[in-house]
Each structure stands twice: as C-alpha cells, then as structure tokens.
C-alpha cells in the first residue's frame, strides 16, 4: 500500500514559526519556593493591631468607665453616654429644653456644618487649579513643577500655617492695611480675625491641597483623544465637561472630599488660633475634657466623632462608586 505523505498547508502568509525548545521551557510555569506569605503579613498585621485595634478597643472600654477627677475608675456605667445625648429637661414637656439636643450633639452638628462648607469651598477652589494643571498645561514637566508649587504650603508645619493668618487678618494686618489704603474702609475692622470668615478661609487654605492632588491625577488620566473625538462630533465645551471630564474626575473628587472631611471633623487647632476659641468643635471638646482628666467622657466624644466620620465616608462612597469609576 502506498503511504500517503503528510502535507502542511503554508496558508496565505506562510507557516507559523516553530518556537525553539528553550522558549517553550521558559514559558512553562515554574513553582519555585519563595518567601513565606505569613512572614510578609505578620509585620503589617502586628502594626495595625498595636497602633489601631488596641487603641480603639481601649477607647471603647474607657468610655464605660467613670471619672475620678484625676483619672479613671474601672466601672461599667452608661452615665457618660447619657450625659452626651441627654440634656436637662429633655423629657419634660413643660421645660424650655424639651426634646432639645444636648450641647455635645449640637457641637457635633456645628462641626459637620463647618466641614461641609469648607469641603464645598475647597472643591470650588481646588477643581479649577487641578483642571488647569491637567488640561491647560501641555508639558509634563511644567505640570509637575506647578503641582509641586501648589503643594509647597503643605510642606510646612500645620501650626505655622495656622498662625500665619494672624498677621494677615489682624487689625493691623496686611489685609486691613490694604483695605484702608484703597479707601474701602476708614478704620481697621475686627471682622476678619477671630470670626467665622477668618476661620473658614484658614481651613480652606490649609486643606485645599488635599483635593487638588486626587482631582489632578484623575483628570490627567483622561485620554485626550476622547476629547478630540467629542469636539469632532460637534460637542460644546460644556457638553464635553458634563459628559466626559466631570464623570471621569469623580473618583478624584470623592477621594479629595474624604481626605478633607476626615481632617476637618477632627480639627481643633485652627479653632483656637484663628477663631480665638469663640467656637467649639468636637475636637476642642475632646481636648478640654482630656485636659481636666475626664478621660471617659473624652472617649465618648471621640467615639461619636469617629462614628460621624464613618457615616460621612460611607455616604461619599455611596454617591461615587470609586471602584467602578477607576
């Protein structure tokens, strides 16, 4: 019987080259013994337990203890939580304070109010800066140079940046002198320093860089070819921003707002330095009760502040699904 010879069709563009045996061996999965995974996670886990979990558990436990005037006494009591939530005459229909939130809840509410105001102002100031750096500056070197320039104030001490507002907003400060020289006012005004205006402006200046960075990197990731295609299809600048730039920059906005929200909710130094202690934040309440050694009640305020932070972060993450947008 005649043996039929095996033929191989070369196809239209020729035969596929046969890889050498060495390349085939290199492509095989080789399972070599590496560094044990347990050793890699031991140090980070120990760090988190020592500096996060244990302090948090300690705050929770101390919140149920009682204050002795100079320290704490181990005693399981809910008196600290009752004092935090319940105001005098809260359950008395004939009292002027009937169903009126306690001063500590109102303080937490005012802290949240200032935080939301500063977050909105930081977004109004920071977004245009990030947009200019990412969209208008074409050179990568100039983008990085200007971005680092915007971050320069963040390199200095936080307290120095807060104290620097005193010569700016004081009665004999730079802003009052400028307003007098241009004839806007006849005498120095005291509305700039130790006021809500000065406090808000100081917070915006201190924390605006925290949203510039995330927004800048989100905008810088946008492919310019998509914007050019939208322009070729007749889209206006507003439509491009509404349909492309705005949605794609939402992850950076959310991350920046989370940074600012967490930082300002725990703020206390600026309220003392720039506002002169005229306003009370939850951070200053914790500081005051810590100063008089009432650690259990300070722990209750810290837990309520942390709970408010967690709720705020969850709300932001619900509004913007960062994992989906990235």
C-alpha positions as CSV (number, residue, x, y, z in Angstrom):
1,X,0.0,0.0,0.0
2,X,1.3,3.4,-0.9
3,X,2.0,5.6,2.1
4,X,0.4,9.0,1.8
5,X,2.9,11.8,2.6
6,X,1.9,14.2,5.2
7,X,1.5,17.7,3.9
8,X,1.3,21.1,5.7
9,X,-0.5,24.0,4.2
10,X,1.5,27.1,4.5
11,X,-1.5,29.4,4.4
12,X,-1.6,32.8,2.8
13,X,1.2,34.4,4.7
14,X,3.4,31.3,5.3
15,X,3.8,28.9,8.1
16,X,3.9,29.9,11.7
17,X,7.5,29.7,13.0
18,X,8.1,26.9,15.4
19,X,9.5,28.2,18.7
20,X,12.7,26.7,20.0
21,X,12.6,24.3,22.8
22,X,14.3,26.8,25.1
23,X,11.5,29.3,24.7
24,X,8.9,26.6,25.4
25,X,10.6,25.7,28.6
26,X,10.8,29.3,29.6
27,X,7.1,29.7,29.1
28,X,6.2,26.9,31.5
29,X,5.1,27.8,34.9
30,X,7.8,27.1,37.4
31,X,6.8,27.0,41.0
32,X,9.9,27.9,43.0
33,X,9.9,28.2,46.7
34,X,9.7,31.9,47.7
35,X,9.4,34.0,50.8
36,X,6.6,32.6,53.1
37,X,3.4,34.7,52.8
38,X,2.9,34.5,56.6
39,X,6.1,36.4,57.2
40,X,5.0,39.1,54.7
41,X,1.8,39.9,56.5
42,X,3.0,39.4,60.1
43,X,4.6,42.8,60.5
44,X,1.8,44.9,58.9
45,X,-0.8,42.9,61.0
46,X,1.1,43.4,64.2
47,X,1.4,47.1,63.4
48,X,-2.3,47.5,62.8
49,X,-3.2,45.6,66.0
50,X,-0.7,47.5,68.1
51,X,-1.5,51.0,66.8
52,X,-5.1,50.8,65.6
53,X,-7.1,47.9,67.0
54,X,-5.8,48.1,70.6
55,X,-6.1,51.9,71.0
56,X,-9.6,51.7,69.5
57,X,-10.6,48.9,71.9
58,X,-9.1,50.9,74.8
59,X,-11.3,54.0,73.9
60,X,-14.4,51.8,73.7
61,X,-13.6,50.3,77.1
62,X,-12.7,53.6,78.8
63,X,-15.9,55.2,77.6
64,X,-17.8,52.9,80.0
65,X,-15.5,53.8,83.0
66,X,-16.2,56.6,85.4
67,X,-14.0,59.6,86.1
68,X,-12.4,60.1,89.5
69,X,-11.5,63.7,88.9
70,X,-7.8,62.9,88.4
71,X,-8.1,59.8,86.3
72,X,-10.4,56.8,85.6
73,X,-12.0,54.1,87.7
74,X,-13.0,50.8,86.1
75,X,-16.7,50.6,86.4
76,X,-19.3,49.5,83.9
77,X,-21.7,52.5,83.5
78,X,-23.7,54.3,80.8
79,X,-23.6,57.6,82.6
80,X,-21.2,59.1,80.1
81,X,-23.4,58.2,77.2
82,X,-26.5,59.6,79.0
83,X,-24.7,62.9,79.6
84,X,-23.7,63.1,76.0
85,X,-27.1,62.5,74.5
86,X,-29.5,63.8,77.2
87,X,-29.9,67.4,78.1
88,X,-31.6,68.7,81.3
89,X,-35.3,68.9,80.7
90,X,-35.1,66.8,77.6
91,X,-38.0,64.6,78.6
92,X,-40.0,67.3,80.4
93,X,-42.8,68.7,78.2
94,X,-43.0,71.8,80.4
95,X,-39.3,72.6,80.1
96,X,-37.9,75.0,77.6
97,X,-35.4,72.3,76.6
98,X,-38.0,69.7,75.8
99,X,-36.6,67.4,73.0
100,X,-33.7,69.9,72.6
101,X,-30.4,68.1,71.6
102,X,-27.6,68.2,74.1
103,X,-24.8,70.7,73.7
104,X,-22.5,68.0,72.6
105,X,-24.8,66.9,69.8
106,X,-25.2,70.5,68.7
107,X,-21.4,70.8,68.8
108,X,-21.1,67.8,66.6
109,X,-23.7,69.3,64.2
110,X,-21.8,72.6,64.0
111,X,-18.6,70.7,63.3
112,X,-20.3,68.9,60.5
113,X,-21.7,72.2,59.2
114,X,-18.2,73.9,59.0
115,X,-16.8,70.7,57.5
116,X,-19.4,70.7,54.6
117,X,-18.9,74.4,54.0
118,X,-15.1,74.1,53.8
119,X,-15.5,71.0,51.6
120,X,-17.6,72.9,49.1
121,X,-15.2,75.9,49.1
122,X,-12.2,73.6,48.7
123,X,-13.9,72.0,45.7
124,X,-14.6,75.4,44.2
125,X,-11.0,76.5,44.6
126,X,-9.2,73.2,44.1
127,X,-11.0,71.9,41.0
128,X,-10.1,74.8,38.7
129,X,-6.5,74.5,39.9
130,X,-6.4,70.8,39.1
131,X,-8.2,71.3,35.8
132,X,-5.7,74.0,34.7
133,X,-2.7,71.8,35.6
134,X,-4.1,68.7,33.8
135,X,-5.9,70.2,30.8
136,X,-4.3,73.5,30.0
137,X,-0.7,72.8,30.8
138,X,0.6,70.6,28.0
139,X,4.2,70.0,29.1
140,X,4.5,67.2,31.7
141,X,7.5,68.9,33.3
142,X,5.5,72.1,33.8
143,X,2.6,70.1,35.1
144,X,4.8,68.5,37.8
145,X,6.5,71.8,38.6
146,X,3.3,73.7,39.1
147,X,1.8,70.8,41.0
148,X,4.7,70.8,43.4
149,X,4.4,74.6,43.7
150,X,0.8,74.2,44.7
151,X,1.9,71.6,47.3
152,X,4.6,73.9,48.9
153,X,2.4,75.2,51.7
154,X,1.7,71.6,52.7
155,X,5.4,71.0,53.3
156,X,5.4,73.5,56.2
157,X,4.1,72.8,59.7
158,X,0.4,72.9,60.2
159,X,0.6,75.1,63.2
160,X,2.8,77.6,61.4
161,X,0.3,77.8,58.5
162,X,-2.5,78.5,61.0
163,X,-0.5,81.1,63.0
164,X,0.5,82.8,59.7
165,X,-3.1,84.1,59.4
166,X,-2.8,86.3,62.5
167,X,-0.6,89.0,60.8
168,X,-2.8,88.6,57.7
169,X,-6.2,89.2,59.3
170,X,-5.4,91.2,62.4
171,X,-6.5,94.8,63.0
172,X,-3.0,95.9,61.9
173,X,-2.6,93.0,59.5
174,X,-1.8,93.1,55.8
175,X,-5.5,92.8,54.7
176,X,-6.7,95.6,56.9
177,X,-3.9,97.8,55.8
178,X,-4.7,97.1,52.1
179,X,-8.4,97.9,52.6
180,X,-7.5,101.2,54.3
181,X,-5.1,102.2,51.6
182,X,-7.6,101.7,48.8
183,X,-10.3,103.5,50.7
184,X,-12.6,100.6,51.2
185,X,-12.8,101.1,55.0
186,X,-12.0,104.0,57.3
187,X,-10.6,102.1,60.2
188,X,-9.4,98.6,60.8
189,X,-12.2,96.0,61.0
190,X,-12.2,93.2,63.5
191,X,-14.5,91.0,61.3
192,X,-11.5,89.3,59.7
193,X,-9.8,87.7,62.6
194,X,-11.5,85.7,65.3
195,X,-14.6,85.4,63.1
196,X,-16.3,82.7,61.1
197,X,-15.0,84.3,57.9
198,X,-11.4,84.1,59.0
199,X,-11.9,80.6,60.4
200,X,-13.4,79.3,57.2
201,X,-10.7,80.9,55.0
202,X,-8.0,79.5,57.1
203,X,-9.4,76.0,56.8
204,X,-9.8,76.3,53.1
205,X,-6.2,77.4,52.7
206,X,-4.9,74.7,55.0
207,X,-6.7,71.8,53.3
208,X,-7.4,72.7,49.7
209,X,-4.2,70.9,48.6
210,X,-5.8,67.6,49.8
211,X,-8.3,67.8,47.0
212,X,-6.1,69.3,44.3
213,X,-3.9,66.2,44.1
214,X,-6.5,63.5,43.7
215,X,-8.5,65.6,41.2
216,X,-5.4,66.4,39.2
217,X,-4.4,62.8,38.8
218,X,-7.9,61.8,37.8
219,X,-8.0,64.5,35.2
220,X,-4.5,63.7,34.0
221,X,-5.6,60.1,33.2
222,X,-8.3,61.2,30.7
223,X,-7.3,60.3,27.2
224,X,-7.1,63.5,25.1
225,X,-8.2,61.5,22.1
226,X,-11.6,61.1,23.6
227,X,-12.0,64.9,24.0
228,X,-10.8,65.5,20.4
229,X,-13.3,62.9,19.1
230,X,-16.1,64.7,21.0
231,X,-15.1,68.0,19.5
232,X,-15.1,66.5,16.0
233,X,-18.6,65.3,16.6
234,X,-19.7,68.8,17.4
235,X,-19.9,68.7,21.2
236,X,-19.5,72.0,23.0
237,X,-17.1,72.6,25.8
238,X,-19.9,72.4,28.4
239,X,-21.1,69.1,26.9
240,X,-17.6,67.7,27.0
241,X,-17.2,68.6,30.6
242,X,-20.7,67.3,31.6
243,X,-20.4,64.0,29.7
244,X,-16.7,63.2,29.8
245,X,-14.5,65.3,32.1
246,X,-16.9,65.6,35.0
247,X,-17.8,61.9,35.4
248,X,-14.2,60.7,34.8
249,X,-12.9,63.1,37.5
250,X,-15.5,61.9,40.1
251,X,-13.1,59.4,41.8
252,X,-10.5,62.1,42.4
253,X,-13.3,64.4,43.8
254,X,-14.5,61.7,46.1
255,X,-11.0,60.9,47.4
256,X,-10.2,64.5,48.0
257,X,-13.5,65.1,49.8
258,X,-12.9,62.1,52.0
259,X,-9.4,63.5,52.9
260,X,-10.9,66.9,53.8
261,X,-13.9,65.5,55.6
262,X,-11.8,63.3,57.9
263,X,-9.2,66.0,58.6
264,X,-11.7,68.9,59.4
265,X,-14.0,66.8,61.5
266,X,-11.1,66.2,63.9
267,X,-9.9,69.8,63.7
268,X,-9.2,71.8,66.9
269,X,-6.0,73.9,66.5
270,X,-7.4,76.3,63.9
271,X,-10.5,77.0,66.0
272,X,-8.2,78.0,68.9
273,X,-5.6,80.0,66.9
274,X,-7.7,81.7,64.2
275,X,-11.1,81.8,65.8
276,X,-9.8,82.6,69.3
277,X,-11.8,79.8,70.9
278,X,-15.1,81.6,70.1
279,X,-16.4,78.4,68.5
280,X,-16.4,74.9,69.9
281,X,-15.7,71.9,67.8
282,X,-15.8,68.2,68.8
283,X,-12.1,68.2,68.6
284,X,-11.8,71.1,71.2
285,X,-14.4,69.3,73.4
286,X,-12.2,66.2,73.4
287,X,-9.1,68.4,74.2
288,X,-10.8,70.2,77.0
289,X,-12.1,67.0,78.8
290,X,-8.7,65.4,78.3
291,X,-7.1,68.5,79.9
292,X,-9.2,68.1,83.0
293,X,-8.5,64.3,83.2
294,X,-12.1,63.3,82.4
295,X,-10.9,60.6,80.0
296,X,-14.1,58.5,79.9
297,X,-16.2,61.4,78.6
298,X,-13.5,62.4,76.2
299,X,-13.6,58.8,74.9
300,X,-17.3,59.1,74.4
301,X,-16.9,62.2,72.3
302,X,-14.1,60.6,70.3
303,X,-16.3,57.6,69.6
304,X,-19.2,59.7,68.4
305,X,-16.8,61.7,66.3
306,X,-15.4,58.6,64.7
307,X,-18.9,57.3,64.1
308,X,-19.9,60.5,62.3
309,X,-16.7,60.2,60.2
310,X,-17.5,56.7,59.2
311,X,-21.1,57.7,58.2
312,X,-19.8,60.6,56.2
313,X,-17.2,58.5,54.4
314,X,-19.8,55.8,53.6
315,X,-22.2,58.5,52.2
316,X,-19.4,59.8,49.9
317,X,-18.6,56.3,48.7
318,X,-22.3,55.6,48.1
319,X,-22.6,58.7,46.0
320,X,-19.5,57.9,44.0
321,X,-18.5,54.3,43.4
322,X,-14.8,54.7,43.3
323,X,-14.1,51.1,42.3
324,X,-16.5,51.3,39.4
325,X,-15.2,54.7,38.2
326,X,-11.5,53.9,38.4
